[in-house]
Amino acid sequence: MPSSCKEIRAALAQCLQESECVMVQRHSAADCLRSPLAETLPTKCQQLKKGFGECRRGMIDMRKRFRGNQPAAFRNLQESDATGEGYQLYAGKSAFGGSAGETKGDGVAPRDWREVENEKYRNENGGDKKA
């Protein structure tokens, strides 16, 4: 199997091995992935199952043939959960982590450029109003 889905596959296998379906009820992992038992899996395992299916589907998707299949690395998702930073990427950087600063909401908002231009115009024309 190509390396693009290996991490999420390993994470799914680990999640299945730790699930109640395998540990307590003694079903095989393959049985737990099928319809009646798949609904009893934890949410994390269901999300990994869906992500793994999308990753496998993306391997044969012709729309992705130039850039390749790029699934979210599960290890990065775990690290982002631990640090509290978001894992959604925007231009190669996290969209939510490492913000410029904390906003308290008690500062003065900058004036709109239109207000500034209108004030300049009024000052140049002497504030005369013609009715």
HELIX and SHEET records of a PDB file:
HELIX    1   1 SER A    3  CYS A    5  5                                   3    
HELIX    2   2 LYS A    6  GLU A   18  1                                  13    
HELIX    3   3 GLU A   20  MET A   23  1                                   4    
HELIX    4   4 ALA A   29  CYS A   32  1                                   4    
HELIX    5   5 SER A   35  ALA A   38  1                                   4    
HELIX    6   6 THR A   43  ILE A   60  1                                  18    
HELIX    7   7 MET A   62  LYS A   64  5                                   3    
HELIX    8   8 PHE A   74  THR A   83  1                                  10    
HELIX    9   9 TRP A  113  GLU A  124  1                                  12    
SHEET    1   A 2 LEU A  89  TYR A  90  0                                        
SHEET    2   A 2 LYS A  93  SER A  94 -1                                        
END                                                                             
